[in-house]
Amino acid sequence: MKWFIAKLVYQIVIGNGQHKAQFEEQLRLIAASHQHEACQKARQIGKSEEQEFENIHHQIVRWQFLDVSELYPVEEIEDGMQLYSHIEEPDFPDNYLKLLKHKSTSIDLNMIIQDEEI
């Protein structure tokens, strides 16, 4: 059995879709004998995890699976190995850095809470 990383892409549609286009990209670890099987499994997962629900504004929200946009073999899994990389070029770098700090602080706070629960 081999390992693959698959990027699954969903489109998020709220109501009649008259809003800014939204897409979710998910990275999934897939075990398969070969690339073709990994792609098929990733597509099955994507389709099976489509969702539809009503939001607090009584609008139907749909997570529609579009397809697998990337598929990479993983030769071996190692602690700390890079799984994904993305270069960000924000229009407002200061806001990006503030958001980064906020997210990092949230992670730290969650770890403190979890440590207290143990």
Secondary structure by P-SEA (a helix, b strand, c coil): cbbbbbbbbbbbbcccccccbbbbbbbbbbbcccaaaaaaaaaaaaaaacccccccccbbbbbccccccbbbbbcccccccccbbbbbbcccaaaaaaaaaaaaaaaaaaaaaaaaac
